[in-house]
Amino acid sequence: MNIVLIGYGKMGHEIERIAQERGHRIVCAIDIDNTELFDTEDFRTADLAIEFTSPSTALQNYRRCFAAGLPVVSGTTGWLKHMDEIRQACDQGQTFFYASNFSLGVNLFFALNKMLAEKMNAFPQYEVRMKEVHHSQKLDSPSGTAVSLAEDILKNLDRKNTWVNYESKKAGELSIVSEREGSVPGYHEVCYESEVDSLKIIHDAKSRAGFALGAVLAAEYTLGKKGFLGMHDLLGF
Ligand SMILES: NC(=O)c1ccc[n+]([C@@H]2O[C@H](COP(=O)([O-])OP(=O)(O)OC[C@H]3O[C@@H](n4cnc5c(N)ncnc54)[C@H](OP(=O)(O)O)[C@@H]3O)[C@@H](O)[C@H]2O)c1
C-alpha cells in the first residue's frame, strides 16, 4: 500500500517503521515545515493517509485528504467537537477510520471498563475516579483515551452524569486527574473505592509501538472500504 504520513513526529516515525516492516511504502511524510507536499502527485495518487498531528491542525488535514478523495486513518486527539462534519463527509462517500487509542490492550481495557461500570451500577457504596499520565509534550488534557473511558462509565453508571478534569467531591461528577511527566507513553487507571476496599483496572503502555501497529492494521483494514470506521469494526468487539 502507498501511504502518506501526515505528522512526522513521535507517532509518525513509529508508524513509518512498522508500515515498512509490513511491506508498505511511505510515499510522502508531511510535517508542519513541508505542507507543500499536499500539492504533489505522490499525495494525490497515494492509497491512504495516516494522520497523527495536533488538535488544532487535524481537521484541516482531513479536509485536504477528502478533497483529494484520500481515505484517512487518524489517531489525533482533542478535535472531537468537529466530529459531525467528518461523519457527514463519510455519509457523502469519504472514508475515515478514527480511534482515540489504537492499541489492542487499550481496546480490551475499554471492554473491561464498560463491563465493570455495568456491574458497579448495582453497588453505590463504590465511588469511581480516573487518573491518566502522559509525557510532558502532550497538548490535550484529559487524554482522548480518558475521555472515551469516561463516556463509557457515564453511559453505564447511573450515579454519574458528567466528567470533570479535576478532583471533584460532587456526587454526580466523575473526576479525571491528568498528570504530565517525563516520557510516559500512556497510563490510564479507573478506580472504584468503598470504605472496605478498592478495585482498580490499569492500562500502562510500555512504548508507542502498540499504537503504531494498531494504526497500520487499521490502514490495511480500511483500504477498499467506505464510510466511518473504528476499532470495533477492526477487532469485532
Ligand atoms: N490514537 C492513538 O492511539 C494515539 C497514540 C499516541 C498519540 N496519539 C495522538 O496523536 C497525536 C500526535 O502524537 P505524537 O506523539 O506523534 O505528537 P508529536 O510528536 O508532537 O507529532 C505531531 C507531529 O505533527 C506535526 N504537525 C503539526 N501540525 C501539522 C500540520 N498542519 N501538518 C502536518 N504535520 C503537522 C508536528 O510538527 P511540529 O512538532 O513541528 O509542530 C509533529 O511533528 C496527538 O494528538 C496524540 O494525542 C494518539
The ligand as a MOL file (V3000), in Angstrom:
LIG
                    3D

  0  0  0     0  0            999 V3000
M  V30 BEGIN CTAB
M  V30 COUNTS 48 52 0 0 0
M  V30 BEGIN ATOM
M  V30 1 N -4.8920 7.2230 18.8750 0
M  V30 2 C -3.7590 6.7670 19.4030 0
M  V30 3 O -3.5550 5.5520 19.5800 0
M  V30 4 C -2.6570 7.7500 19.7660 0
M  V30 5 C -1.4540 7.3150 20.3000 0
M  V30 6 C -0.4580 8.2660 20.5330 0
M  V30 7 C -0.7010 9.5990 20.2280 0
M  V30 8 N -1.8930 9.9870 19.7500 0 CHG=1
M  V30 9 C -2.1850 11.3740 19.3500 0
M  V30 10 O -1.5450 11.6100 18.1100 0
M  V30 11 C -1.1610 12.9740 18.0060 0
M  V30 12 C 0.3200 13.0640 17.6730 0
M  V30 13 O 1.0970 12.4810 18.7270 0
M  V30 14 P 2.7010 12.4550 18.6680 0
M  V30 15 O 3.0970 11.8610 19.9710 0
M  V30 16 O 3.1740 11.8500 17.3970 0 CHG=-1
M  V30 17 O 2.9830 14.0370 18.6710 0
M  V30 18 P 4.2270 14.8070 18.0650 0
M  V30 19 O 5.4890 14.0510 18.2780 0
M  V30 20 O 4.1220 16.2190 18.5460 0
M  V30 21 O 3.9420 14.7570 16.4960 0
M  V30 22 C 2.9950 15.5530 15.8280 0
M  V30 23 C 3.6670 15.9790 14.5290 0
M  V30 24 O 2.7260 16.6160 13.6660 0
M  V30 25 C 3.3420 17.7810 13.1440 0
M  V30 26 N 2.3370 18.7400 12.6900 0
M  V30 27 C 1.7460 19.7490 13.3640 0
M  V30 28 N 0.8760 20.4010 12.5560 0
M  V30 29 C 0.9310 19.8030 11.3510 0
M  V30 30 C 0.2710 20.0310 10.0900 0
M  V30 31 N -0.6080 21.0370 9.9200 0
M  V30 32 N 0.5400 19.2220 9.0500 0
M  V30 33 C 1.4210 18.2150 9.1890 0
M  V30 34 N 2.0930 17.9630 10.3420 0
M  V30 35 C 1.8470 18.7350 11.4110 0
M  V30 36 C 4.1850 18.2920 14.2910 0
M  V30 37 O 5.1570 19.2160 13.8660 0
M  V30 38 P 5.7870 20.2490 14.9710 0
M  V30 39 O 6.3100 19.4160 16.0980 0
M  V30 40 O 6.8450 20.9450 14.2080 0
M  V30 41 O 4.6340 21.1250 15.3950 0
M  V30 42 C 4.8050 16.9760 14.7950 0
M  V30 43 O 5.9430 16.5990 14.0410 0
M  V30 44 C -1.5860 13.6190 19.3350 0
M  V30 45 O -2.8680 14.1990 19.1720 0
M  V30 46 C -1.6590 12.4350 20.2870 0
M  V30 47 O -2.5740 12.6590 21.3640 0
M  V30 48 C -2.8730 9.0850 19.5090 0
M  V30 END ATOM
M  V30 BEGIN BOND
M  V30 1 1 1 2
M  V30 2 2 2 3
M  V30 3 1 2 4
M  V30 4 1 4 5
M  V30 5 2 4 48
M  V30 6 2 5 6
M  V30 7 1 6 7
M  V30 8 2 7 8
M  V30 9 1 8 9
M  V30 10 1 8 48
M  V30 11 1 9 10
M  V30 12 1 9 46
M  V30 13 1 10 11
M  V30 14 1 11 12
M  V30 15 1 11 44
M  V30 16 1 12 13
M  V30 17 1 13 14
M  V30 18 2 14 15
M  V30 19 1 14 16
M  V30 20 1 14 17
M  V30 21 1 17 18
M  V30 22 2 18 19
M  V30 23 1 18 20
M  V30 24 1 18 21
M  V30 25 1 21 22
M  V30 26 1 22 23
M  V30 27 1 23 24
M  V30 28 1 23 42
M  V30 29 1 24 25
M  V30 30 1 25 26
M  V30 31 1 25 36
M  V30 32 1 26 27
M  V30 33 1 26 35
M  V30 34 2 27 28
M  V30 35 1 28 29
M  V30 36 1 29 30
M  V30 37 2 29 35
M  V30 38 1 30 31
M  V30 39 2 30 32
M  V30 40 1 32 33
M  V30 41 2 33 34
M  V30 42 1 34 35
M  V30 43 1 36 37
M  V30 44 1 36 42
M  V30 45 1 37 38
M  V30 46 2 38 39
M  V30 47 1 38 40
M  V30 48 1 38 41
M  V30 49 1 42 43
M  V30 50 1 44 45
M  V30 51 1 44 46
M  V30 52 1 46 47
M  V30 END BOND
M  V30 END CTAB
M  END
